[in-house]
Amino acid sequence: MIPLEDELRAALLDLAHQRGTAKSFCPSEVARALTTEWRPLMAPIRRVASDLIREGQLIATQKGRPVDPEQAKGPIRLALRPSHCS
């Protein structure tokens, strides 16, 4: 069962705040924390991450460059946007 968008959003933001602006994380870390069958969560997590990026809360990078999580092929990293760290 795929978690609701609100659950994915909360999990992404929670891990981002735990890491702060100094450290990024792989979206699969969030998926693995939510379920043992984590692979089906990757597309929904990237969609929710894209929403959070458009809202200015997260950033996504691939090889150190900003990317759109829904368009990027291969592994990406997510991080809290510096102005949103408390």
C-alpha positions in Angstrom: 0.0 0.0 0.0 1.4 3.4 -1.0 1.3 6.0 1.7 -0.8 9.1 1.2 0.8 12.2 -0.3 0.6 13.9 3.1 2.6 11.0 4.7 5.3 11.2 2.0 5.5 15.0 2.4 5.8 14.7 6.2 8.5 12.0 5.9 10.5 14.0 3.3 10.4 17.2 5.4 11.2 15.3 8.6 14.3 13.7 7.2 15.4 17.0 5.6 15.1 18.8 8.9 17.0 16.0 10.7 19.8 16.4 8.2 19.7 20.2 8.0 21.2 22.2 5.2 24.6 20.6 5.5 23.6 17.1 4.4 21.5 15.7 1.6 19.7 12.4 1.5 18.6 9.9 -1.1 14.8 9.7 -1.6 15.1 5.9 -1.1 16.0 6.5 2.5 12.5 7.9 3.0 10.9 5.0 1.1 12.8 2.4 3.0 11.8 4.0 6.3 8.1 3.8 5.3 7.9 0.2 4.0 9.9 -2.9 3.2 8.4 -2.8 -0.3 10.0 0.6 -1.0 10.6 0.6 -4.8 7.0 1.4 -5.7 7.2 4.5 -3.6 10.0 6.1 -5.6 7.8 7.8 -8.3 5.4 9.2 -5.8 8.2 10.4 -3.6 9.8 12.2 -6.5 6.4 13.8 -7.3 6.0 15.1 -3.8 9.6 16.2 -3.7 9.0 18.2 -6.9 6.0 19.9 -5.1 8.3 20.8 -2.1 10.9 22.2 -4.5 8.4 24.4 -6.2 7.3 25.6 -2.8 10.9 26.5 -2.0 11.3 24.0 0.9 13.7 21.4 -0.7 16.4 21.3 -3.3 17.3 18.3 -5.5 20.7 17.7 -7.1 22.3 15.2 -9.3 26.1 15.2 -9.4 26.0 18.4 -7.5 23.7 20.2 -10.0 20.1 21.3 -9.4 17.5 19.0 -11.1 13.8 18.4 -11.3 13.2 15.0 -9.5 10.5 14.0 -11.9 12.7 14.6 -15.0 16.1 13.4 -13.7 17.2 9.9 -14.7 19.1 8.0 -12.1 20.0 8.8 -8.5 19.3 12.2 -7.0 19.9 13.8 -3.6 17.4 15.9 -1.7 18.2 18.6 0.9 16.5 21.3 2.9 16.7 24.6 1.2 19.0 26.8 3.5 16.3 29.4 4.3 14.0 26.6 5.7 16.3 25.2 8.4 15.3 25.8 11.9 
